[in-house]
Amino acid sequence: MDQVYSWYRGNRYIITETSDNFLQIFTKRFQNKKIICIFTFIFIKNPLKTFLMSTIFTTFIIVSLTTFYLLALLSIKIVPQATEWMLERFGRFYSILEPGLHIIIPFMDRVGPKISLREQVLDIPAQDVISKDNAMVRIDGVVFYKIFDSKKASYAIDHLNLAITQLSLTKIRAIIGGINLDNTLSDRESINQKLLISMNEDTKPWGINVLRVEIKDIKPPLDLQEAMSRQMKAERVKRALILEAEGIKKSEILKASGRKESAILKAQGEQESIIMLAKANKERAYLQADAREREAKAESVAITRVGTVISQQGNHAPDFFLEQQRIRSLRDMAAANNSKTIFMPLESSSLISSVGGLLELAKSNKIKKKLTSLKKIKNENIK
């Protein structure tokens, strides 16, 4: 009896009757598939040999796929943004792989250092530094740098971050050693600028550019901090006293200046008032002199007229004028407020006789007219 063979279909085996029948059925079903028929025939005629060949073929396929995957993995390189990779061929620098997709030759080419082109930050550890005036302070900082030549940064220096850190420490010690403590605490901007210039000069061969160097903290010793605190307090007290003294000084100066200006203005006012009073007295005296002059002129005219009347009317006219002046004087004396006693002339008979003479003159119409005309002339001259 021939050997029974099975056929795997779906998820179950289908058992055929005999090998001859199985071969006939299989050939009719897959008559257009010659390769499958050949393998099936081989499998049917020699199962062990067929199993070995299939195993070898499967292993070859698996090894080929694995090799292809490994070669693809070794050949295809994807460089991320803001990064540059060094490509080495047989151990020597060959080119720079920029961001993007690149294909290299496996086992000949190798990716070397991977350099980031972004700005990087590096902390400077704290260290004790002695200043110019022998004061010890503890200083730390931070460095901002950027690589502009990735080839130099990869092959010109080993351990780039360590080199920058050590260079920063030595530069800080050198710069702080030439500055006093007070300047160190108050002039950080100048220290940062000196550090930046000095470090850029030394790091150019490494292909990096130091962008900023900042001193983060400066800590003097505790005893020095206490001394600085006392000094600051004394300085503030000194400034307060100076400001108070300057305020008192300015106040006294302003007061003296005010008194001076007040005296000057008062003297100027008195001077101007004296000048105005002198001008007023001068004007008054001038007016009084003018009035006296006019009155004298009127008197002169009146006397001239009286002389004319005397020469025409006789000797009673002079007595008339004299008695007129005497009566006027008595009237003024009686009208005064402080006059309680009126002294009459000793020659009362002469006064009575003068009054009688006046009556005689009054009888003459010509004398009356003359007197009226004389008064009018006198008033006109006074005006």
Contacts in CASP RR format, 6 or more apart in sequence:
PFRMAT RR
TARGET T0000
AUTHOR 0000-0000-0000
METHOD contacts of the structure
MODEL  1
MDQVYSWYRGNRYIITETSDNFLQIFTKRFQNKKIICIFTFIFIKNPLKT
FLMSTIFTTFIIVSLTTFYLLALLSIKIVPQATEWMLERFGRFYSILEPG
LHIIIPFMDRVGPKISLREQVLDIPAQDVISKDNAMVRIDGVVFYKIFDS
KKASYAIDHLNLAITQLSLTKIRAIIGGINLDNTLSDRESINQKLLISMN
EDTKPWGINVLRVEIKDIKPPLDLQEAMSRQMKAERVKRALILEAEGIKK
SEILKASGRKESAILKAQGEQESIIMLAKANKERAYLQADAREREAKAES
VAITRVGTVISQQGNHAPDFFLEQQRIRSLRDMAAANNSKTIFMPLESSS
LISSVGGLLELAKSNKIKKKLTSLKKIKNENIK
1 18 0 8 1.000
2 18 0 8 1.000
2 19 0 8 1.000
2 20 0 8 1.000
3 19 0 8 1.000
4 15 0 8 1.000
4 16 0 8 1.000
4 17 0 8 1.000
4 18 0 8 1.000
4 19 0 8 1.000
5 16 0 8 1.000
5 19 0 8 1.000
5 22 0 8 1.000
5 44 0 8 1.000
6 13 0 8 1.000
6 14 0 8 1.000
6 15 0 8 1.000
6 16 0 8 1.000
7 13 0 8 1.000
7 14 0 8 1.000
7 16 0 8 1.000
7 22 0 8 1.000
7 26 0 8 1.000
8 14 0 8 1.000
16 22 0 8 1.000
16 25 0 8 1.000
19 44 0 8 1.000
22 44 0 8 1.000
23 40 0 8 1.000
23 41 0 8 1.000
23 44 0 8 1.000
26 37 0 8 1.000
26 40 0 8 1.000
27 37 0 8 1.000
30 36 0 8 1.000
30 37 0 8 1.000
30 40 0 8 1.000
31 37 0 8 1.000
39 50 0 8 1.000
42 49 0 8 1.000
42 50 0 8 1.000
42 53 0 8 1.000
43 50 0 8 1.000
71 106 0 8 1.000
74 104 0 8 1.000
74 106 0 8 1.000
74 107 0 8 1.000
75 103 0 8 1.000
75 104 0 8 1.000
75 105 0 8 1.000
75 106 0 8 1.000
76 101 0 8 1.000
76 102 0 8 1.000
76 103 0 8 1.000
77 85 0 8 1.000
77 97 0 8 1.000
77 101 0 8 1.000
77 102 0 8 1.000
77 103 0 8 1.000
77 104 0 8 1.000
77 111 0 8 1.000
78 100 0 8 1.000
78 101 0 8 1.000
78 102 0 8 1.000
79 85 0 8 1.000
79 97 0 8 1.000
79 98 0 8 1.000
79 99 0 8 1.000
79 100 0 8 1.000
79 102 0 8 1.000
80 99 0 8 1.000
81 99 0 8 1.000
82 99 0 8 1.000
82 116 0 8 1.000
82 117 0 8 1.000
82 118 0 8 1.000
83 99 0 8 1.000
83 114 0 8 1.000
83 115 0 8 1.000
83 116 0 8 1.000
83 117 0 8 1.000
84 96 0 8 1.000
84 97 0 8 1.000
84 98 0 8 1.000
84 99 0 8 1.000
84 114 0 8 1.000
84 115 0 8 1.000
84 117 0 8 1.000
84 150 0 8 1.000
85 96 0 8 1.000
85 97 0 8 1.000
85 111 0 8 1.000
85 112 0 8 1.000
85 113 0 8 1.000
85 114 0 8 1.000
85 115 0 8 1.000
86 93 0 8 1.000
86 96 0 8 1.000
86 97 0 8 1.000
86 111 0 8 1.000
86 112 0 8 1.000
86 113 0 8 1.000
86 114 0 8 1.000
86 115 0 8 1.000
86 150 0 8 1.000
86 151 0 8 1.000
86 154 0 8 1.000
86 155 0 8 1.000
87 93 0 8 1.000
87 94 0 8 1.000
87 95 0 8 1.000
87 96 0 8 1.000
87 97 0 8 1.000
87 102 0 8 1.000
87 104 0 8 1.000
87 109 0 8 1.000
87 110 0 8 1.000
87 111 0 8 1.000
87 112 0 8 1.000
88 94 0 8 1.000
88 109 0 8 1.000
88 110 0 8 1.000
88 111 0 8 1.000
88 112 0 8 1.000
89 105 0 8 1.000
89 108 0 8 1.000
89 109 0 8 1.000
89 110 0 8 1.000
90 108 0 8 1.000
91 110 0 8 1.000
93 151 0 8 1.000
93 155 0 8 1.000
94 109 0 8 1.000
96 150 0 8 1.000
96 151 0 8 1.000
97 111 0 8 1.000
104 111 0 8 1.000
112 154 0 8 1.000
113 150 0 8 1.000
113 153 0 8 1.000
113 154 0 8 1.000
115 147 0 8 1.000
115 150 0 8 1.000
115 153 0 8 1.000
115 154 0 8 1.000
116 147 0 8 1.000
117 146 0 8 1.000
117 147 0 8 1.000
117 150 0 8 1.000
118 146 0 8 1.000
119 144 0 8 1.000
119 145 0 8 1.000
119 146 0 8 1.000
119 211 0 8 1.000
120 144 0 8 1.000
120 145 0 8 1.000
120 146 0 8 1.000
120 147 0 8 1.000
121 142 0 8 1.000
121 143 0 8 1.000
121 144 0 8 1.000
122 142 0 8 1.000
122 143 0 8 1.000
122 144 0 8 1.000
122 145 0 8 1.000
122 161 0 8 1.000
122 164 0 8 1.000
122 165 0 8 1.000
122 168 0 8 1.000
123 140 0 8 1.000
123 141 0 8 1.000
123 142 0 8 1.000
124 140 0 8 1.000
124 141 0 8 1.000
124 142 0 8 1.000
124 143 0 8 1.000
124 165 0 8 1.000
124 168 0 8 1.000
124 169 0 8 1.000
124 172 0 8 1.000
125 140 0 8 1.000
125 165 0 8 1.000
125 169 0 8 1.000
126 138 0 8 1.000
126 139 0 8 1.000
126 140 0 8 1.000
126 217 0 8 1.000
127 138 0 8 1.000
127 139 0 8 1.000
127 140 0 8 1.000
127 169 0 8 1.000
127 172 0 8 1.000
127 173 0 8 1.000
128 136 0 8 1.000
128 137 0 8 1.000
128 138 0 8 1.000
129 136 0 8 1.000
129 137 0 8 1.000
129 138 0 8 1.000
129 139 0 8 1.000
129 172 0 8 1.000
129 173 0 8 1.000
129 176 0 8 1.000
129 177 0 8 1.000
130 136 0 8 1.000
130 176 0 8 1.000
130 177 0 8 1.000
131 137 0 8 1.000
131 176 0 8 1.000
131 177 0 8 1.000
131 178 0 8 1.000
131 179 0 8 1.000
131 180 0 8 1.000
131 181 0 8 1.000
131 184 0 8 1.000
132 177 0 8 1.000
132 178 0 8 1.000
132 179 0 8 1.000
132 180 0 8 1.000
132 181 0 8 1.000
133 180 0 8 1.000
133 181 0 8 1.000
135 181 0 8 1.000
135 220 0 8 1.000
135 224 0 8 1.000
136 220 0 8 1.000
136 221 0 8 1.000
136 224 0 8 1.000
137 176 0 8 1.000
137 181 0 8 1.000
137 184 0 8 1.000
137 218 0 8 1.000
137 219 0 8 1.000
137 220 0 8 1.000
137 221 0 8 1.000
138 217 0 8 1.000
138 218 0 8 1.000
138 219 0 8 1.000
138 220 0 8 1.000
139 172 0 8 1.000
139 176 0 8 1.000
139 215 0 8 1.000
139 217 0 8 1.000
139 218 0 8 1.000
139 219 0 8 1.000
140 215 0 8 1.000
140 216 0 8 1.000
140 217 0 8 1.000
141 168 0 8 1.000
141 172 0 8 1.000
141 213 0 8 1.000
141 214 0 8 1.000
141 215 0 8 1.000
141 216 0 8 1.000
141 217 0 8 1.000
142 213 0 8 1.000
142 214 0 8 1.000
142 216 0 8 1.000
143 164 0 8 1.000
143 165 0 8 1.000
143 168 0 8 1.000
143 199 0 8 1.000
143 210 0 8 1.000
143 212 0 8 1.000
143 213 0 8 1.000
144 210 0 8 1.000
144 211 0 8 1.000
144 212 0 8 1.000
144 213 0 8 1.000
144 214 0 8 1.000
145 164 0 8 1.000
145 203 0 8 1.000
145 208 0 8 1.000
145 209 0 8 1.000
145 210 0 8 1.000
145 211 0 8 1.000
146 208 0 8 1.000
146 209 0 8 1.000
146 211 0 8 1.000
147 153 0 8 1.000
147 207 0 8 1.000
147 208 0 8 1.000
147 209 0 8 1.000
148 207 0 8 1.000
148 208 0 8 1.000
148 209 0 8 1.000
149 207 0 8 1.000
149 208 0 8 1.000
152 205 0 8 1.000
152 206 0 8 1.000
152 207 0 8 1.000
153 160 0 8 1.000
153 206 0 8 1.000
153 207 0 8 1.000
153 208 0 8 1.000
156 205 0 8 1.000
156 206 0 8 1.000
156 207 0 8 1.000
157 163 0 8 1.000
157 205 0 8 1.000
157 206 0 8 1.000
160 206 0 8 1.000
160 208 0 8 1.000
163 206 0 8 1.000
164 199 0 8 1.000
164 203 0 8 1.000
164 208 0 8 1.000
164 210 0 8 1.000
167 199 0 8 1.000
167 202 0 8 1.000
167 203 0 8 1.000
168 195 0 8 1.000
168 199 0 8 1.000
168 213 0 8 1.000
171 195 0 8 1.000
171 198 0 8 1.000
171 199 0 8 1.000
172 195 0 8 1.000
172 215 0 8 1.000
174 198 0 8 1.000
175 191 0 8 1.000
175 194 0 8 1.000
175 195 0 8 1.000
175 198 0 8 1.000
176 184 0 8 1.000
176 191 0 8 1.000
179 187 0 8 1.000
179 191 0 8 1.000
181 220 0 8 1.000
181 224 0 8 1.000
183 190 0 8 1.000
184 191 0 8 1.000
184 218 0 8 1.000
185 218 0 8 1.000
185 220 0 8 1.000
188 215 0 8 1.000
188 218 0 8 1.000
191 215 0 8 1.000
192 212 0 8 1.000
192 213 0 8 1.000
192 214 0 8 1.000
192 215 0 8 1.000
195 213 0 8 1.000
195 215 0 8 1.000
196 210 0 8 1.000
196 212 0 8 1.000
196 213 0 8 1.000
199 210 0 8 1.000
199 213 0 8 1.000
200 209 0 8 1.000
200 210 0 8 1.000
203 209 0 8 1.000
203 210 0 8 1.000
220 228 0 8 1.000
291 382 0 8 1.000
294 381 0 8 1.000
294 382 0 8 1.000
295 381 0 8 1.000
295 382 0 8 1.000
297 381 0 8 1.000
298 377 0 8 1.000
298 378 0 8 1.000
298 379 0 8 1.000
298 380 0 8 1.000
298 381 0 8 1.000
298 382 0 8 1.000
299 378 0 8 1.000
301 377 0 8 1.000
301 378 0 8 1.000
301 381 0 8 1.000
302 374 0 8 1.000
302 377 0 8 1.000
302 378 0 8 1.000
305 370 0 8 1.000
305 373 0 8 1.000
305 374 0 8 1.000
305 377 0 8 1.000
306 317 0 8 1.000
306 318 0 8 1.000
306 321 0 8 1.000
306 374 0 8 1.000
307 317 0 8 1.000
309 317 0 8 1.000
309 367 0 8 1.000
309 370 0 8 1.000
310 317 0 8 1.000
310 318 0 8 1.000
313 364 0 8 1.000
313 366 0 8 1.000
313 367 0 8 1.000
316 357 0 8 1.000
316 360 0 8 1.000
316 361 0 8 1.000
317 361 0 8 1.000
317 367 0 8 1.000
319 354 0 8 1.000
319 357 0 8 1.000
320 357 0 8 1.000
320 358 0 8 1.000
320 361 0 8 1.000
322 354 0 8 1.000
323 351 0 8 1.000
323 354 0 8 1.000
323 355 0 8 1.000
323 358 0 8 1.000
326 345 0 8 1.000
326 351 0 8 1.000
326 354 0 8 1.000
330 342 0 8 1.000
333 339 0 8 1.000
333 342 0 8 1.000
333 343 0 8 1.000
334 342 0 8 1.000
344 351 0 8 1.000
345 351 0 8 1.000
361 367 0 8 1.000
362 368 0 8 1.000
END
